[in-house]
Amino acid sequence: MPRRRRHDVVAFGLAALAVGAAACQADAGDAGCQLTRQVTLAGTPLTLLQDARLDQVGQGYYLLGSDGANVRWAAVSSEGTLSGEEAQPLPPGVTSAYYAVAGVETPGDTVLVGYLGTDAAGANGGLAVIAFPADGSPPAAPATTVVNFPGGVPAASSVVMISSRAGMNAGLAWIDSGSGQVMFATVDGTGAKTGAPVATSTSSGPPFSCLAFSAGKDDLTVLYYAQTTTIPGPGWIIAEANEGGAVDSTTELGLPMGTGCAVVSPTATGYGVSWQDTEGDWLAEYMPQKAPNPLSLSYPFASAADFGGSNLQPPIAGLAPFGTDFGVLLARPLDVELWRIEDTGSRRAGALIFPSIAGNFGTVSALAPSPFMAEGPLVATYADYTSPVGASQPTGGRLFLNAVCY
């Protein structure tokens, strides 16, 4: 019997932001947080990529990225051991790509690489996917077009791809201009769709923004911001999907977009959501068991003035639940910091400072613990450079870190 799809809709107002609210505290101490694992991976063409992404596959991970000419990948164990670093060139003329791992015989034995292009007449666009064996050997078949875009090649941000936590079928989501919906499908280890695409939410519509895959409760979780017919105005859509290509549940949260995209983390009972606006940094928690008011008031845990102004706010790089508290990961100009926010919205004094040799680091890729684990760390990785960020021949290494708050 097919699983019944759930659709939750929640809207609420924001608490007022007090000047310097909760953030003007002493920075001494580690806020009761600590690193439980710190591994430095040697500098390689993959580990020194500025924007490499860490995907969870089973109990381990894959590090994937592109340098504009090649897609690079390697498996990373839960202990931080990297193995099987490989690379494959992108097709001629392609400089950006989508990538994920999948499986033909075992989870993660294939790397899928997708790219946008036009048909022979140049009128229609398409997303082609090619399946590379993870051991770096040549692909068994040429690229296959898995999505057609009748209106031409869409913006790169309108398509996202990621590895499934289960590791056999990768997730694919895209904005479909014809239907005015965000569609979802899974792609198997041969590079073929596993079934017909499905809409992630029939009550949401354009304009869309911040389309991404996020940490969630199912094999794959789609996150985006859109207008809705059930919430007055726009809101965040969280669609939980499985490897078979079905959307199992959709939650709509009436939270603002702010000045950037929100970061979502699953909890044992719901979700945590953190975002920024010109006034400061915010945290909200969705707890469906507390219906009819499942969203707690959002808390401002930092004022933009604490960072020197809204144009100097560091990006939120990760979010994870620790008991009733949350850890918010901030990529500050010279270091990465984990702030602990209590369930009252107050920031606990201090911060856990992540290591860096010279304060030159790449994009932080962070994963919240699975909601099915009783306890789990926030896992993060970033290139740590001894050369300036963006150097043509970077030097340094990559950090693989686990952090918890007690």
N, C-alpha and C positions, 0 to 999 in steps of 0.2 A: 504494500500500500504506500503510495507516495506521501512524503512528509508534508504536513500542512504549513503553508507559508504564513508567518506572522508579520503584522504591520503595525508598529507602534508610532504614535505621533505625540510629541510633547512640546509645549511652548511655555516660556516663562520670561519674566522681566529680570533685569540686571540690578544688582545692588549698586548703590552709589559708590564712586571711588573717592576715598578720602586722600588728601594730599600726603604722599609718602606712606600710604597705608601698608602696614605690616612689614615693609621692607627696610625701614630705617632702623635696623637692629645691628648689634655688634656682629662682625663677620668672623670672630674668633671661633675656633672649633670646627668640627666636621659634621655637625647637625645629627650626630648619632648614625652616620653612614660610613661605610668603608668599602674599599676595593677588596674583593675576595679572590680575584685572579687578575694578574697583569703579565701579559706576554708581549714581547717585542718581536715582531716578524721582520726578517731581513729585508732590506730594500731590493725590490725587483720591479720589472715593468708593470706588474699587476699591483703589488702592495703600495707602490708610490703613486698610483693614480689618485688624482685629487678627489674624484667623485665616485669611487668604488662603492658598491652597495652590498650589504650583508643580508642574505636571505636565509631563513631557517628552513631546514629540510630534515624532518625526523628529529633525532636528537643532536644533529650536527648542523653545519651551516655551509653555505657557498658564498665566496667572495667573487663578485662579477663587476665588470666595468669595461669601458671603451676609451681608447686614446684617439679616436677619430679615424683611425685606419684599421684597427683590429678590435675584436671583442676578446677580452681576456677573462679567465676564470680559474678557480681552484677550490677544492674542498677544504673546509676548516673544521676540525673536530671541536667538541665542546670544551676541550682543554686548551684550545688555541693552537693546535698543530696544523700547519698548512701543508697540503700535499697535492700532487698532480696538477701543477700550474701549466695551463695550456693557452693557446691563442689561435684565432682564425681570422683571416683578413675579411674586411667588409667588401661587398660587391663594388665594382668601379662606380664612382660618382656618389656613393653613399658615405656620409660623414657622421651621421647619428643613427643610433640603433636602439631597439628594445631587446631585452634579453631576460632569460629565466632558465631554470633547469626543469627537466621532466624525466620520464622513464619509459623505456621500451620493455626491459626485462626487470630492472630494479630501480628504485627511486634514485633520481639524480644521475642516471647513466647517460643522459643526453642534455645538451645545451641548445636551447632554441634561440635563434637570432631573427628578429623581425625588423623590417624597414619599409618606409613608404615610397611609393613610386606611381607612375602613370601608366595607362594602357598604351597600346600602339598608336592610337589616335591622339593621345595626350589630353583627352577630354575627361576621363574618369581616373580616380585614384584607387589605390589598393594597398593593403598591408600584406606583404609577402613574408613568409616564415621559412627559414631553412633549419634543419635539425643536424647538429654536429655531435658525433659521439664525444662524450666527455673526456675520453682519453686522447683527443686531439687528432684522431684519424679522419680521413675525408668523409664527407656526408654520403649517405647511401642514395640520396635522391636530390634533385634540384629544388629550389625554393617553390613553395606553393602559396598562392594568394588565398588568404583565409577571410578577409573582409574587403568588400568593395565599397567605394565612396563615389556615388554617381556625380556628386558636385565637384569632383577634382580632389587633389591631394589636400587633406585637412591640415590644420596646425598641429605641430608635433605634440603639443600639450593635450590634444584631444584623444590621445591613445596612451594606455599604460599596460604594462605586462609585468608579472612577477611570478616567482616560484611558489607552488603550493606547499604548505607545511607538511602535507602527506608525500609530496615529491614525485608523483606520477604524471599528473596533468597540470600544466601551468595555467595561470589565470590571465585573461585578456579582457579589458574594458575599454569602451570608446564612446564618444559622443556621436549619436546618429542624427544628422541634421534633418533627414527625411521624417523620422518619427518624432523628433524632438525629445528623445529619451537617451539615457545612458544605458548601453547594452553590455551584457556580460556573456562570455563563453569560455570554455576551457580548451586547451590545445594539448594533444597527446605527444608522446615521444617521437612520433613520425612527422610532426609538424602539421597535423590535420585537426580540425575542430572535432570535438567529441559529440556535438549535436547542434541543434539550432540555437542561435543567440536568444537570450531572454532579457526583458527589461528589468533593471534593478529596482525601479519604483515607478509605478504608473501615475502617482500623484505629484510627481515633480517634473519640471520642464525648464527650458532655457530662460535666461542665460545661465550657463554652467561655469563653474570655476573650481580650481583646486582638485581636479580629478586625480585620484591616487589610490593605490592599494595601501592598506593600513594594518597594524596589529589588530586582531579581532578574536572572535570566539569560534569561527568555523575554519575550514581549510583555507579560505580566501575571504578577504573583507574589502569591499569597495567603499571609498569615502569621497564625497564631493559636496559642493555648495550649489543650491539651485532654488528657483522659485517653486513653491508648492501650492497645491490646491487645498491642502488640509491645514496648513499653518498660515496664519495671516502674514504674508510676506515670505521672504526666503528663509532657508534653514539648512542645516547639515544633514545629509543622508548617509546612513551607515547600512550597507547591504551585506548580509552574511551569506556566503555562497559555498558550495561544496565542489569537490573535484569532478563530480559527474556533470557539472554545468548548470546546476539549478540554484536559484536564489531561495534560501530557506526562510529568511526573515529580513524585514526592513524596518529601521528605526529612523524617525525624523525628529530632529532636535531644533527647536526655535532659538538658536544661538546666533549671535552676529558673526560676520566674517572677520571684522577688524581690519588690520592693515596687512595681514598675511593669512596663510592657511593654518587651520587648526591642527593640533596633534591629538590623536585619540589613543587611549589605552583601554583594553578590557580589564574588568575587575571580576571578582567571583560572582557578583550580582548584577553588574551593568557595565558602565563605561565612565572613564574620566576624560575630560576634554580641556585642553589648555590652548589659549590663543592670546594675541596681542592686539591692542589698538593704540591710538595716539596718546592715550592716558596712561597705559601701563599693561601689565601682564595679568591674565585672569585664569581661574580654574573653576570648573563646574563638575558635578558628579551626577550621573543618571542612575537611579536606583528604582527599577520598575516595581519592586516589591512594596514600595511606599506609595503606590497609587492611592488617590488620584493626583498626588503631587510628587511624581517620581524624580523631578529635577530639583536638587538642592539649589539654593541661591548661589550664583556665581560669586567667587571671592576675588578681589584684587590683591594679589600677593606681592606686587611690586609696582611702583610708580615709574613712569617714563623719566621723571626728573632724577630718580636714583641712578640712572645710567648717563645722565647729561642731556636728556632730551629724547623725543620719540624717534629722531633719525639715528640715534646711537644705541637703540635697544638691541641686545644680542638676540639672534634667532633661537627659538625653542627647538632643540635638537632631539628631544625624547621625553617620554612620560611613562611612569610605571607606578603601580600601586604597591605600597608597603604597609600591610595591615590596614588601618583606617586612614593612613597618611598617603601622600603621593610624593614621588621624587620627580622633579622637573629638571631636565638637562639643558643647560644654556651654553651656547658656543660663544664665549666672550672673546674680545680681540686677542688676548694673549694666553687664554687657558679655557678649558672646558670645566664647568662647575655643575655639581648636582645639588640643587636646593631641595630642602624638605618642607613640604607644605602640609600642615595639620588639617584635620577634617573641619576645623573652624575657620580655615582660610588664613591662619597665621603662619608666617614663615618661622621655622625654628632657627635660632641663632647659629651662624656658621654656615659652612658649605664644604662639601667634599671636592677637593681640587684634583682633577685628573692630570696625569703627568704629561709633560712635553719638554723636549730638549731645549728648544729656543723660542717656544711660543709661536712657531710657524706650523700650522696644521691644516689638513684638508677638511673636506666636508665630513661631518660626523654622521655615521650610519648607526642607529640604535634600535634595539628590539626590546619590547616589553616582555615580561615572562608570560607564558601560556596561562590562561585563566583556569586551566584544568590542573595546574600544579599547586600544591598547598603553599609552597614557598618557591621563589625563583628570583634570580638576579635580573637587573637591567644589563643587557649585553650591548657593548658599544665598540666601534672600531673607527680609526681615522689614521691617515698618513701623518707621520710626524717628521717634519723636514729639518735637516741641518742646512739646507739651501733655502733661498726665498721661495715662497709659494708661487707656483707658475713657472719656475725655472725650466729652461729647455732640457736640461739634464739634471733632474732632481736627485738629491741625496738624502739619506736618512733611513727610516724604517716605517713600520706600521704597528700601532698598538691595538691589542685585543684585550678588552677589559670586562670584568664582571663587577657590578656594584650592588650593594644592598643597604637598606636602612633598617635598623633594629628598634 
